[in-house]
Amino acid sequence: MVGVSLARRGKRRSHPKQQMVASVLEYAALGWASCTGARPLQGGARACSCDRIGCPDPGSHPLSRAWQMQATTDPALLSRWWSTDPEANIILPTGRVFDVFDVPREAGLATLAAMDAAGSVPGPVAENGDRVLFYVATRNLSEDEDEWWSCPLDYGPSTIEEMPGLRWHCRDSYVVAPPSTLPSGGCASWLRAPDGGPLPDPLRILDRLADACE
């Protein structure tokens, strides 16, 4: 039921304020921590709801610099946050329960179509404007810090030189989740909504994405 509800909500171009808190509570039920994010502003002097003048990334970042400590699955706390700011975007930290491969829309849709044709289950997949995001099981909990997937980040995605256009959100990074508002005025949406099932192996998805991002 979680996947069906999220999918229906994410496909709408506009959304009532209550859909934000409903979505964030469904993410919490999956064990996915959230925190409030800035939202883009339209038609005014400022492009972002944050307090930074000339924000370089309108509506696409957490509201607080302490987002890593604030992110939670506590329904009471999440309800209070979105009751105070019902239009806040939804930020999901990566590298805890899941990582995210974030690719240009054309490459992402081609990969998804190829997986569907092959009968391969892609796991949760979101569309954020001109980007497609593949949610995969995190590998950042490994005890071996030297393994390739344990990458140090500075609050942003890592890159893989052999795959231009691919962004890899893992430890210390985050993504904007459906049905958050995008700078274009549209909404992030689920192409394949999470359903509570096991997330796919990142190496399997990365292998698929490698062909599309070459």
C-alpha positions in Angstrom: 0.0 0.0 0.0 2.9 2.4 0.7 4.2 2.0 -2.9 0.8 2.6 -4.4 0.1 5.7 -2.3 3.5 7.2 -3.0 3.1 6.5 -6.7 -0.2 8.2 -7.0 0.9 11.2 -5.1 4.2 11.6 -7.0 2.5 11.7 -10.5 0.5 14.8 -9.8 2.0 18.1 -11.1 0.8 20.1 -8.1 0.0 18.8 -4.6 -1.9 20.0 -1.6 0.3 20.9 1.4 -0.9 17.8 3.3 0.6 15.5 0.7 4.1 16.5 1.9 3.6 15.3 5.5 1.7 12.2 4.3 4.7 11.3 2.1 7.3 11.9 4.7 5.4 9.7 7.2 5.3 6.9 4.6 9.0 7.2 4.1 9.4 7.0 7.9 7.4 3.8 7.8 9.9 2.4 5.4 12.7 3.3 7.8 13.8 6.2 5.7 14.8 9.3 7.7 13.8 12.7 6.5 14.4 16.4 7.3 12.9 19.6 6.0 14.3 21.1 2.8 14.1 24.5 1.2 11.6 25.1 -1.6 11.9 27.1 -4.8 10.1 30.4 -5.0 8.5 31.6 -8.2 8.1 35.2 -9.5 9.8 37.1 -6.7 13.1 38.6 -5.9 14.4 35.4 -4.3 14.6 32.0 -5.9 14.8 29.9 -2.7 13.0 29.9 0.7 16.3 29.6 2.5 18.1 32.7 4.0 21.1 32.6 1.7 21.2 35.6 -0.7 21.7 34.3 -4.3 21.3 30.7 -3.3 23.2 28.6 -5.9 20.8 25.6 -5.6 17.2 26.8 -5.1 14.9 24.4 -3.4 17.4 21.5 -3.6 19.0 21.5 -0.2 18.3 21.0 3.5 17.0 24.0 5.5 19.5 23.4 8.3 23.2 22.8 8.3 22.6 20.3 11.0 20.5 18.2 8.7 22.5 15.0 9.3 21.7 15.1 13.0 18.1 16.3 12.5 17.0 13.7 10.0 14.7 11.2 11.7 11.9 8.6 11.3 10.1 9.9 14.4 6.5 10.5 13.2 5.7 13.0 15.9 8.7 15.1 15.2 8.2 14.9 11.4 4.5 15.9 11.8 5.5 18.9 13.9 8.1 20.0 11.3 5.7 19.8 8.4 2.9 21.3 10.4 5.1 24.3 11.0 6.3 24.5 7.4 3.8 22.4 5.3 5.4 23.4 1.9 8.9 22.4 2.9 10.6 20.0 0.5 11.6 16.5 1.6 15.3 15.7 2.1 16.3 12.1 2.4 19.9 11.4 3.7 21.7 8.7 1.7 24.3 6.2 2.9 22.1 5.0 5.8 19.4 2.7 4.4 20.0 3.4 0.7 22.4 5.0 -1.8 21.2 6.7 -4.9 22.5 6.7 -8.5 21.5 10.0 -10.1 21.8 10.2 -13.9 20.6 12.4 -16.8 16.9 11.7 -17.7 17.6 10.2 -21.1 20.1 7.7 -19.7 17.9 6.9 -16.7 14.8 6.2 -18.8 16.8 4.1 -21.3 18.1 2.0 -18.4 14.7 1.6 -16.9 13.2 0.5 -20.2 16.1 -2.0 -20.7 15.5 -3.5 -17.3 11.8 -3.7 -17.8 12.4 -5.5 -21.2 14.7 -7.9 -19.5 12.3 -8.6 -16.6 14.8 -7.2 -14.2 13.4 -5.4 -11.1 14.9 -1.9 -10.8 13.8 -1.0 -7.3 12.6 2.5 -6.4 13.2 5.0 -9.3 12.3 8.7 -9.1 12.2 11.4 -11.7 13.5 14.9 -10.6 13.1 17.1 -13.6 16.0 16.3 -16.0 17.4 13.7 -13.7 16.4 10.1 -12.9 17.3 8.6 -9.5 17.8 4.9 -8.8 17.5 3.9 -5.1 19.8 1.0 -4.2 20.9 -0.8 -1.0 23.7 1.1 0.7 27.1 -0.4 0.9 28.5 2.3 3.3 27.9 0.2 6.4 30.8 -2.0 5.6 33.5 -2.5 8.3 36.2 -2.3 5.6 36.7 1.4 5.0 39.0 0.7 2.1 36.3 -0.8 -0.1 35.5 1.2 -3.2 32.0 2.2 -2.2 33.0 3.9 1.1 33.6 7.3 -0.5 34.2 10.5 1.5 31.8 13.3 0.5 31.4 17.0 1.3 27.7 17.1 1.5 27.2 16.2 -2.1 27.4 13.3 -4.6 30.6 11.6 -5.7 31.4 11.1 -9.4 32.7 8.2 -11.4 35.0 9.4 -14.2 34.2 6.5 -16.5 30.5 7.4 -16.4 30.0 11.1 -17.3 26.8 12.5 -15.9 26.4 10.0 -13.1 26.1 11.3 -9.5 26.5 8.8 -6.7 24.8 9.9 -3.4 26.1 7.8 -0.6 27.4 8.6 2.9 27.1 12.3 3.8 24.9 13.1 0.8 21.2 13.5 0.3 18.4 13.7 -2.3 15.2 15.7 -2.8 12.3 13.2 -2.6 8.9 13.1 -4.2 6.6 15.0 -4.2 8.9 17.9 -3.5 8.6 21.0 -5.7 11.3 21.5 -8.3 12.8 24.8 -9.5 10.8 24.3 -12.8 7.6 24.5 -10.8 6.8 20.8 -11.3 7.2 18.1 -8.7 9.6 15.2 -8.2 7.7 11.9 -8.9 8.1 8.2 -8.6 8.5 6.2 -11.7 8.7 3.1 -9.5 7.6 3.8 -6.0 9.2 2.1 -3.0 7.1 -0.8 -1.7 9.0 -1.9 1.4 10.8 -4.7 -0.4 14.5 -5.3 -0.4 16.5 -2.6 -2.3 18.6 -3.8 -5.3 22.3 -4.5 -5.2 24.1 -1.3 -6.3 26.6 -3.2 -8.4 23.8 -4.7 -10.5 22.2 -1.3 -11.1 25.6 0.4 -11.7 26.4 -2.2 -14.4 23.1 -1.3 -16.2 23.8 2.4 -15.9 27.3 2.0 -17.3 26.1 1.2 -20.8 23.6 4.2 -20.8 26.1 6.7 -19.4 29.0 5.9 -21.7 
